[in-house]
Amino acid sequence: MLKVFCPKILLMADCDKMKRLFFVTNVDWFFISHRLPLALNAIRQGYDVYLLSRDTGKKQFLQEKGIHFIDIPFDRSGSNPVHELKCILLLYRNYRKYRPNIIHHITLKAALLGAVAAKLSKQHNVVNAISGLGYNFINGRNGGLQKLIKVLIRITFKSKYFSFILQNPDDVNMIREFDLVPLSHIFLIKGSGVNLNEFVCSKAPDRVPLKILFPARILLDKGVMEFIGAAKLLQGKFMGKVKFILAGDCDKENLAVLGEEKLKALLVTDYIEWIGYQSKMFFIYTDSDIVVLPSYREGLPKSLIEACAVGRPIVTTDVPGCRECVKSEYNGYLVPPRDIEALADAIELLINNDVKRKEFGVNSRLLAEKEFSIDKVVQQTFDIYHSLYR
């Protein structure tokens, strides 16, 4: 049961007045997968909760949960200034109309546009939750655009009324270096949390072939090519004994998407299989033996904290976000990004060592219980909300 927190200096009546909470993010499905438990808890605590996001067909579902929905036509990968100004104007009008007590921006783009609207409408109590600095902050990529975004961050986010939630220490340090807000306004919360009662620890199946799972969208910066490359390096040794499974959709709006046709050309019958988007990921994890995410950079990947909760050994990259989910030789292995041979070697170690797989799986669950519980994440977030009123 989640605790309801009210700071001592506030009367209960004052807490009841903290009614209107705006969540702002690029797209509705991301909110459902990453922030719905937080919103539902806010409703239980007496908040009137709104989601401002692009509607991809989830509006009715969210309204049935008690969440007001306002359609803002965010373009996740676009950079048309006219369209971005339109979104800022729509946000501004809604901020002015409803005067929310708290605005919680989620993802970098929504936060940048929302911050402009918040300043123009003189909104206080703004939380910018940047869940990974993403595609444009990966070393050696989009240098010009990266510089532009850094300039926009410096201009847009500087305000004494803003607070920041980051998901890993590297991103915390980057925001601190921008000198945008007092250090007391910068918070580290490790990811979106996982429901430990739903994602229960389970024993791996006793069967052949072993299943190696890639639980992510089919994006280049998630390391999909490295995953497939490592599988092919191991094919001669393990064909028929191991199967590599990709569980995720081709996110066509993302600049880093591989593309469905290119992906299908790389698959190998009965060895490398793509099962697409899966709405019930718990069952996909429980049917796997090893979870692999060779990402180039993350905030803190939900897929890995879910894998930890289910009790699976993990191979991932030693990069921001991923390294927070794995302690090398404790619950998995960390390998350098973009290193197919190192990735294959780490996967092979686990394929060949049943004892290690079981040991690392137990430790993954312990790590999830200590660090990634949804109850802990929700409570930390509400502590931040309440601190805005002190």
LOVORO-646122 format. One record per residue (C-alpha): residue number from 1; x negated, y negated, z. Coordinates in nm, 4 decimals, padded with zeros to 6 digits. Last residue first. Example, Ala and Ser with C-alpha at 12.3 -4.5 7.8 and 13.67 -1.06 7.14 Angstrom:
{2,{-01.3670,00.1060,00.7140}} {1,{-01.2300,00.4500,00.7800}} 
//
This chain:
{390,{-00.7379,-02.4511,00.1193}} {389,{-00.4842,-02.4010,-00.1568}} {388,{-00.7271,-02.2612,-00.4146}} {387,{-00.8413,-02.0055,-00.1562}} {386,{-00.5024,-01.8359,-00.1901}} {385,{-00.5593,-01.7554,-00.5553}} {384,{-00.9117,-01.6307,-00.4833}} {383,{-00.7901,-01.3997,-00.2057}} {382,{-00.5236,-01.2857,-00.4503}} {381,{-00.7928,-01.1749,-00.6937}} {380,{-00.9887,-00.9868,-00.4270}} {379,{-00.6696,-00.8093,-00.3165}} {378,{-00.5858,-00.7049,-00.6731}} {377,{-00.9383,-00.5717,-00.7330}} {376,{-00.9426,-00.3756,-00.4065}} {375,{-00.6017,-00.2200,-00.4656}} {374,{-00.7039,-00.1318,-00.8232}} {373,{-00.9902,00.0752,-00.6779}} {372,{-01.3207,00.0211,-00.8594}} {371,{-01.6074,00.0001,-00.6106}} {370,{-01.6024,00.2601,-00.3323}} {369,{-01.3392,00.5000,-00.4629}} {368,{-01.4785,00.4743,-00.8155}} {367,{-01.8326,00.5428,-00.6907}} {366,{-01.7154,00.8509,-00.5010}} {365,{-01.5374,00.9745,-00.8137}} {364,{-01.8529,00.9328,-01.0207}} {363,{-02.0503,01.1174,-00.7534}} {362,{-01.8314,01.4257,-00.7896}} {361,{-01.8769,01.4135,-01.1669}} {360,{-02.2539,01.3726,-01.1365}} {359,{-02.2750,01.6900,-00.9285}} {358,{-02.0488,01.8869,-01.1636}} {357,{-02.2372,01.7811,-01.4754}} {356,{-02.5696,01.8364,-01.3019}} {355,{-02.4772,02.1954,-01.2151}} {354,{-02.3559,02.2659,-01.5701}} {353,{-02.6908,02.1640,-01.7153}} {352,{-02.7403,02.2208,-02.0883}} {351,{-02.4698,01.9845,-02.2126}} {350,{-02.5822,01.7282,-01.9558}} {349,{-02.9419,01.7170,-02.0757}} {348,{-02.8203,01.7223,-02.4362}} {347,{-02.6182,01.4039,-02.3811}} {346,{-02.9277,01.2297,-02.2456}} {345,{-03.1423,01.3443,-02.5400}} {344,{-02.8777,01.2370,-02.7927}} {343,{-02.8619,00.8892,-02.6410}} {342,{-03.2402,00.8575,-02.6384}} {341,{-03.2470,00.9604,-03.0059}} {340,{-02.9684,00.7200,-03.1046}} {339,{-03.1275,00.4141,-02.9438}} {338,{-02.8953,00.1181,-03.0197}} {337,{-02.8793,00.0243,-02.6503}} {336,{-03.1395,00.1788,-02.4172}} {335,{-03.0163,00.4767,-02.2130}} {334,{-02.8512,00.5038,-01.8717}} {333,{-02.7698,00.8515,-01.7418}} {332,{-02.4943,00.9923,-01.5249}} {331,{-02.3411,00.9986,-01.1789}} {330,{-02.6508,00.9828,-00.9596}} {329,{-02.9453,01.0348,-01.2014}} {328,{-02.8931,00.6803,-01.3297}} {327,{-02.6378,00.4851,-01.1324}} {326,{-02.3538,00.4320,-01.3747}} {325,{-02.0597,00.1927,-01.3779}} {324,{-02.2495,-00.1329,-01.3142}} {323,{-02.4945,-00.0405,-01.5923}} {322,{-02.2103,-00.0634,-01.8416}} {321,{-02.1191,-00.4227,-01.7627}} {320,{-02.4434,-00.5828,-01.8732}} {319,{-02.6630,-00.3343,-02.0639}} {318,{-02.8423,-00.0083,-01.9791}} {317,{-02.6285,00.2004,-02.2106}} {316,{-02.3928,00.4837,-02.1250}} {315,{-02.3892,00.8543,-02.0489}} {314,{-02.1266,00.9500,-01.7939}} {313,{-02.0477,01.2496,-01.5745}} {312,{-01.6731,01.2868,-01.5143}} {311,{-01.4781,01.2639,-01.1923}} {310,{-01.1349,01.1361,-01.2935}} {309,{-01.2072,00.8086,-01.1139}} {308,{-01.5459,00.7712,-01.2828}} {307,{-01.3911,00.8214,-01.6266}} {306,{-01.1337,00.5546,-01.5401}} {305,{-01.4151,00.3203,-01.4364}} {304,{-01.5865,00.3998,-01.7654}} {303,{-01.2839,00.3329,-01.9845}} {302,{-01.2110,00.0042,-01.8086}} {301,{-01.5454,-00.1289,-01.9259}} {300,{-01.7007,-00.3987,-01.7083}} {299,{-01.7599,-00.7168,-01.9010}} {298,{-01.9356,-00.5300,-02.1767}} {297,{-02.2485,-00.5355,-02.3951}} {296,{-02.4061,-00.3181,-02.6664}} {295,{-02.1877,-00.0149,-02.5933}} {294,{-02.3163,00.3451,-02.5963}} {293,{-02.0041,00.4812,-02.4181}} {292,{-02.0170,00.8564,-02.3497}} {291,{-01.7917,01.0658,-02.1259}} {290,{-01.8838,01.4295,-02.0565}} {289,{-01.6598,01.7328,-01.9970}} {288,{-01.3302,01.6275,-02.1525}} {287,{-00.9746,01.7586,-02.1101}} {286,{-00.9315,01.5623,-01.7873}} {285,{-01.0397,01.2444,-01.9659}} {284,{-00.7855,01.2911,-02.2454}} {283,{-00.5118,01.3666,-01.9920}} {282,{-00.5817,01.0430,-01.8062}} {281,{-00.5821,00.8547,-02.1354}} {280,{-00.2069,00.8763,-02.1805}} {279,{-00.1450,00.6089,-02.4472}} {278,{-00.4023,00.7534,-02.6871}} {277,{-00.5278,00.5560,-02.9870}} {276,{-00.6925,00.7674,-03.2546}} {275,{-00.7803,01.1383,-03.2361}} {274,{-01.1109,01.1192,-03.4259}} {273,{-01.3062,01.4468,-03.4405}} {272,{-01.6771,01.5241,-03.4742}} {271,{-01.7383,01.9030,-03.4575}} {270,{-01.4473,02.1079,-03.5909}} {269,{-01.4621,01.9241,-03.9257}} {268,{-01.7343,01.6575,-03.9328}} {267,{-01.6352,01.2897,-03.9300}} {266,{-01.8472,01.0242,-04.1006}} {265,{-01.6225,00.9630,-04.4035}} {264,{-01.3266,00.9216,-04.1687}} {263,{-01.5023,00.6324,-03.9966}} {262,{-01.5715,00.4461,-04.3182}} {261,{-01.2075,00.4842,-04.4210}} {260,{-01.0783,00.3663,-04.0828}} {259,{-01.2903,00.0553,-04.0515}} {258,{-01.5965,-00.0077,-03.8360}} {257,{-01.4462,-00.3009,-03.6448}} {256,{-01.6966,-00.5588,-03.5171}} {255,{-01.5017,-00.8683,-03.6228}} {254,{-01.1980,-00.7470,-03.4291}} {253,{-00.8586,-00.7986,-03.5883}} {252,{-00.8591,-00.4514,-03.7455}} {251,{-00.8936,-00.2739,-03.4113}} {250,{-00.9527,00.0793,-03.5390}} {249,{-00.7932,00.2787,-03.2592}} {248,{-00.9495,00.4812,-02.9823}} {247,{-01.0310,00.8363,-02.8749}} {246,{-01.3439,00.9669,-03.0515}} {245,{-01.4125,01.3329,-02.9688}} {244,{-01.7448,01.5172,-03.0071}} {243,{-01.7107,01.8971,-02.9908}} {242,{-01.9661,02.1351,-02.8433}} {241,{-02.0415,02.5066,-02.8779}} {240,{-01.9374,02.5554,-03.2414}} {239,{-02.2138,02.3253,-03.3688}} {238,{-02.4531,02.2848,-03.0744}} {237,{-02.8116,02.3126,-03.1889}} {236,{-02.7858,02.2016,-03.5519}} {235,{-02.5281,01.9364,-03.4669}} {234,{-02.7373,01.7611,-03.2018}} {233,{-02.8724,01.4882,-03.4300}} {232,{-02.5246,01.4613,-03.5822}} {231,{-02.3677,01.3948,-03.2445}} {230,{-02.6309,01.1316,-03.1675}} {229,{-02.5490,00.9516,-03.4926}} {228,{-02.1754,00.9657,-03.4222}} {227,{-02.2264,00.8086,-03.0802}} {226,{-02.4781,00.5584,-03.2197}} {225,{-02.2336,00.4566,-03.4908}} {224,{-01.9559,00.4084,-03.2337}} {223,{-02.1752,00.1939,-03.0112}} {222,{-01.8987,-00.0241,-02.8666}} {221,{-02.0535,-00.3084,-03.0667}} {220,{-01.9717,-00.1298,-03.3917}} {219,{-01.6070,-00.0976,-03.2980}} {218,{-01.3776,00.2047,-03.3098}} {217,{-01.1900,00.1217,-02.9913}} {216,{-01.3080,00.3155,-02.6906}} {215,{-01.3076,00.6497,-02.5108}} {214,{-01.6017,00.8396,-02.6723}} {213,{-01.5595,01.1893,-02.5248}} {212,{-01.7943,01.4893,-02.5354}} {211,{-01.5945,01.8126,-02.5196}} {210,{-01.7542,02.1456,-02.4328}} {209,{-01.6480,02.4143,-02.6774}} {208,{-01.5938,02.6458,-02.5048}} {207,{-01.3970,02.6704,-02.1861}} {206,{-01.3886,02.6131,-01.8097}} {205,{-01.2004,02.2829,-01.8007}} {204,{-01.3508,02.0011,-01.5907}} {203,{-01.2180,01.9822,-01.2356}} {202,{-01.0009,01.6829,-01.1615}} {201,{-01.0297,01.3613,-00.9637}} {200,{-00.7059,01.1682,-00.9754}} {199,{-00.6404,00.8852,-01.2193}} {198,{-00.2855,00.8148,-01.1021}} {197,{-00.3566,00.7884,-00.7296}} {196,{-00.6916,00.6196,-00.7938}} {195,{-00.5226,00.3397,-00.9853}} {194,{-00.8170,00.1804,-01.1635}} {193,{-00.9524,-00.1723,-01.1345}} {192,{-00.9722,-00.4596,-01.3810}} {191,{-01.3481,-00.4970,-01.3621}} {190,{-01.5938,-00.5586,-01.0825}} {189,{-01.4856,-00.8893,-00.9343}} {188,{-01.7632,-01.1494,-00.9102}} {187,{-01.6557,-01.5024,-00.8223}} {186,{-01.7674,-01.8516,-00.9199}} {185,{-01.5942,-02.1457,-00.7474}} {184,{-01.8334,-02.1446,-00.4484}} {183,{-02.1180,-02.2079,-00.6936}} {182,{-01.9664,-02.5501,-00.7606}} {181,{-01.8445,-02.5853,-01.1201}} {180,{-01.9933,-02.6141,-01.4683}} {179,{-02.3659,-02.5726,-01.3990}} {178,{-02.4177,-02.3757,-01.7251}} {177,{-02.6761,-02.1628,-01.5435}} {176,{-02.4086,-02.0442,-01.3015}} {175,{-02.2000,-01.9189,-01.5944}} {174,{-02.4952,-01.7124,-01.7191}} {173,{-02.5710,-01.5792,-01.3714}} {172,{-02.2138,-01.4568,-01.3271}} {171,{-02.2269,-01.2958,-01.6719}} {170,{-02.5370,-01.0987,-01.5736}} {169,{-02.3862,-01.0081,-01.2340}} {168,{-02.0846,-00.8288,-01.3842}} {167,{-01.7093,-00.8839,-01.4030}} {166,{-01.6760,-01.2607,-01.3976}} {165,{-01.4011,-01.4651,-01.2310}} {164,{-01.4339,-01.8405,-01.2664}} {163,{-01.2766,-02.1336,-01.0836}} {162,{-01.1649,-02.4660,-01.2288}} {161,{-01.0411,-02.7774,-01.0496}} {160,{-01.3870,-02.9328,-01.0146}} {159,{-01.4090,-02.9311,-01.3919}} {158,{-01.6678,-02.8409,-01.6558}} {157,{-01.5114,-02.5632,-01.8629}} {156,{-01.4533,-02.7465,-02.1895}} {155,{-01.7787,-02.9304,-02.2519}} {154,{-02.0319,-02.6713,-02.1366}} {153,{-01.8276,-02.3825,-02.2756}} {152,{-01.7855,-02.5603,-02.6088}} {151,{-02.1628,-02.6061,-02.6341}} {150,{-02.2151,-02.2375,-02.5534}} {149,{-01.9573,-02.1460,-02.8174}} {148,{-02.1441,-02.3523,-03.0764}} {147,{-02.4742,-02.1861,-02.9892}} {146,{-02.3174,-01.8403,-03.0255}} {145,{-02.1651,-01.9423,-03.3584}} {144,{-02.5070,-02.0350,-03.4909}} {143,{-02.6748,-01.7207,-03.3592}} {142,{-02.4041,-01.4822,-03.4809}} {141,{-02.5924,-01.1734,-03.3621}} {140,{-02.9482,-01.1352,-03.2341}} {139,{-02.8600,-01.0485,-02.8776}} {138,{-02.4907,-00.9815,-02.8157}} {137,{-02.3160,-01.2993,-02.7047}} {136,{-02.0771,-01.3381,-03.0006}} {135,{-01.9343,-00.9869,-02.9693}} {134,{-01.8405,-01.0113,-02.6044}} {133,{-01.8865,-01.2541,-02.3213}} {132,{-01.7284,-01.0004,-02.0918}} {131,{-01.3998,-01.0226,-01.9070}} {130,{-01.3893,-01.3983,-01.8663}} {129,{-01.1366,-01.4787,-01.5967}} {128,{-01.0844,-01.8558,-01.5919}} {127,{-00.8802,-01.9533,-01.2863}} {126,{-00.7114,-02.2949,-01.2906}} {125,{-00.5855,-02.4446,-00.9655}} {124,{-00.5279,-02.7983,-01.0952}} {123,{-00.3399,-02.9010,-01.4075}} {122,{-00.3835,-03.2522,-01.5435}} {121,{-00.1904,-03.1775,-01.8651}} {120,{-00.4893,-03.2675,-02.0830}} {119,{-00.7264,-03.0758,-01.8565}} {118,{-00.5062,-02.7660,-01.8555}} {117,{-00.4632,-02.7767,-02.2333}} {116,{-00.8403,-02.7896,-02.2841}} {115,{-00.8870,-02.5073,-02.0334}} {114,{-00.6264,-02.2982,-02.2116}} {113,{-00.8135,-02.3126,-02.5410}} {112,{-01.1433,-02.2089,-02.3830}} {111,{-00.9812,-01.9586,-02.1451}} {110,{-00.7789,-01.7921,-02.4195}} {109,{-01.0984,-01.7559,-02.6213}} {108,{-01.3086,-01.6197,-02.3364}} {107,{-01.0689,-01.3588,-02.2048}} {106,{-00.7975,-01.4112,-01.9381}} {105,{-00.6754,-01.7526,-01.8204}} {104,{-00.5028,-01.7537,-01.4809}} {103,{-00.3004,-02.0707,-01.4225}} {102,{-00.1811,-02.1278,-01.0667}} {101,{00.0976,-02.3439,-00.9247}} {100,{00.2593,-02.3671,-01.2660}} {99,{00.3867,-02.7067,-01.3845}} {98,{00.6678,-02.5645,-01.5999}} {97,{00.7088,-02.8294,-01.8690}} {96,{00.3603,-02.9815,-01.8644}} {95,{00.1867,-02.6422,-01.8736}} {94,{00.4305,-02.5307,-02.1427}} {93,{00.3641,-02.8353,-02.3586}} {92,{-00.0122,-02.8070,-02.3120}} {91,{-00.0097,-02.4381,-02.4053}} {90,{00.1809,-02.5120,-02.7254}} {89,{-00.0573,-02.7993,-02.8065}} {88,{-00.3635,-02.5810,-02.7449}} {87,{-00.2185,-02.3129,-02.9723}} {86,{-00.1589,-02.5667,-03.2495}} {85,{-00.5114,-02.6994,-03.2038}} {84,{-00.6440,-02.3454,-03.2545}} {83,{-00.4423,-02.3118,-03.5756}} {82,{-00.5782,-02.6395,-03.7118}} {81,{-00.9324,-02.5440,-03.6104}} {80,{-00.9195,-02.2147,-03.8040}} {79,{-01.1638,-01.9900,-03.6170}} {78,{-00.9927,-01.6521,-03.6330}} {77,{-01.0912,-01.3383,-03.4424}} {76,{-00.8245,-01.3278,-03.1720}} {75,{-00.5665,-01.5454,-03.3455}} {74,{-00.3388,-01.6678,-03.0666}} {73,{00.0259,-01.7163,-03.1634}} {72,{00.1583,-01.8227,-02.8194}} {71,{00.4833,-01.6410,-02.7374}} {70,{00.6177,-01.7160,-02.3912}} {69,{00.7193,-01.4125,-02.1847}} {68,{00.8737,-01.4161,-01.8371}} {67,{00.7691,-01.1108,-01.6357}} {66,{01.0308,-00.9119,-01.4434}} {65,{00.9194,-00.5644,-01.5559}} {64,{01.2053,-00.5568,-01.8077}} {63,{01.0627,-00.8805,-01.9471}} {62,{00.7304,-00.7065,-02.0030}} {61,{00.8836,-00.4185,-02.1980}} {60,{01.0968,-00.6613,-02.3987}} {59,{00.7932,-00.8681,-02.5000}} {58,{00.5683,-00.5758,-02.5975}} {57,{00.6151,-00.6035,-02.9746}} {56,{00.2916,-00.7725,-03.0759}} {55,{00.3777,-01.1002,-02.9035}} {54,{00.0813,-01.3346,-02.8742}} {53,{00.0313,-01.4529,-02.5198}} {52,{00.1667,-01.6708,-02.2415}} {51,{00.2726,-01.4363,-01.9617}} {50,{00.4834,-01.5798,-01.6821}} {49,{00.5211,-01.4691,-01.3200}} {48,{00.7527,-01.6241,-01.0610}} {47,{00.5564,-01.5354,-00.7489}} {46,{00.7230,-01.3824,-00.4434}} {45,{00.4617,-01.1328,-00.3247}} {44,{00.6304,-00.8469,-00.5099}} {43,{00.6087,-01.0537,-00.8296}} {42,{00.2365,-01.1044,-00.7698}} {41,{00.1934,-00.7283,-00.7276}} {40,{00.3573,-00.6762,-01.0645}} {39,{00.1213,-00.9282,-01.2239}} {38,{-00.1897,-00.7641,-01.0775}} {37,{-00.0725,-00.4184,-01.1861}} {36,{-00.0159,-00.5545,-01.5422}} {35,{-00.3666,-00.6953,-01.5813}} {34,{-00.5809,-00.4601,-01.7933}} {33,{-00.3664,-00.2361,-02.0143}} {32,{-00.0575,-00.4572,-02.0149}} {31,{-00.2573,-00.7774,-02.0634}} {30,{-00.4490,-00.6214,-02.3522}} {29,{-00.1208,-00.5173,-02.5142}} {28,{00.0147,-00.8747,-02.4938}} {27,{-00.2573,-01.0500,-02.6939}} {26,{-00.4890,-01.3450,-02.6464}} {25,{-00.4409,-01.4114,-02.2768}} {24,{-00.2692,-01.6603,-02.0466}} {23,{-00.1251,-01.5560,-01.7104}} {22,{00.0849,-01.8267,-01.5483}} {21,{00.1880,-01.8048,-01.1832}} {20,{00.4844,-02.0007,-01.0494}} {19,{00.5874,-01.9497,-00.6911}} {18,{00.3455,-02.0660,-00.4259}} {17,{00.6409,-02.2017,-00.2263}} {16,{00.6798,-01.8733,-00.0405}} {15,{00.3226,-01.9039,00.0811}} {14,{00.4092,-02.2428,00.2328}} {13,{00.7022,-02.0888,00.4171}} {12,{00.4643,-01.8280,00.5588}} {11,{00.2639,-02.1127,00.7130}} {10,{-00.0748,-02.1828,00.5645}} {9,{-00.3946,-02.2384,00.7664}} {8,{-00.4229,-01.8670,00.8321}} {7,{-00.4624,-01.7784,00.4656}} {6,{-00.1868,-01.5528,00.3326}} {5,{-00.2678,-01.1988,00.2191}} {4,{-00.0145,-00.9294,00.1358}} {3,{-00.1852,-00.5947,00.1788}} {2,{-00.1461,-00.3369,-00.0965}} {1,{00.0000,00.0000,00.0000}} 
//
